[in-house]
Amino acid sequence: MKAFLALGSVCFYLNKEIEMKIFVSFLVAIFSVCSGCQLQPTTTPTSVIKASELGEHENTNNFFIKGMHLAELDKAQQQIQCEQLKLKYQTKPEWQTAWFLVYPLNDDFHCLSLNESIDYLQTLVASIEIYPQLAWLNKKQLKILKQLLKYQKKSISLRRQLKEAQKRLKEVNSKIQALKAIETSINKKLDGQ
């Protein structure tokens, strides 16, 4: 293990992208060999995972592998999975289903809205059945999403204020143009006398 760390330090200090890629590939290969078949995916990333498969989680690794597969699906397949999991959650609200909806299927809030994501995360944080490895992550994500919601509301308020200011500016500009027209008219009358 010390040899791997030494090799990593050398690659880091040399700051050569190719050597770092080789080192990372080497570590991934060693890790894969050491961990055996347990990290090998059971389905291909492009296949659609049935919602019924997601309720039975043998361990944390399988749970994360399923999440990884959901995240790797194309947008259309993710939308199908999203709809299936929403229906499943309505009939049987399990924390695992909520987690898949909030994290791997919700990159750009296409699956759940920001408010829905916060609701689901609050349920996750309150769940006593959740894997302890995920509890801290959910708390941090909930805090981030609440801040995002706060910034979103502030942004909406600022946009409204900007529109009002633009409207007032337009009114002031039209009044200035009217005053200029009056001034021009007065100057013409004075020049004509």
Long-range contacts (C-beta under 8 A, 24 or more apart in sequence): 4-30, 39-65, 41-65, 41-68, 41-69, 43-69, 45-69, 45-72, 45-73, 46-72, 46-73, 46-74, 46-77, 48-73, 48-77, 48-80, 48-81, 49-81, 50-84, 51-81, 51-84, 51-85, 51-87, 51-88, 51-97, 52-88, 54-85, 54-88, 54-96, 54-97, 54-100, 55-88, 55-92, 55-94, 55-96, 55-97, 57-96, 60-131, 60-133, 63-96, 63-131, 66-100, 67-99, 67-100, 67-103, 67-104, 68-104, 70-100, 70-104, 70-105, 71-103, 71-104, 71-105, 71-107, 75-110, 78-105, 78-110, 78-111, 79-110, 79-111, 81-105, 82-106, 82-110, 82-111, 82-112, 86-111, 93-123, 95-123, 95-124, 95-127, 95-129, 95-130, 98-123, 98-124, 99-124, 99-130, 99-134, 99-138, 102-141, 103-141, 114-145, 114-148, 114-149, 114-152, 115-149, 117-145, 118-142, 118-145, 118-146, 118-149, 121-145
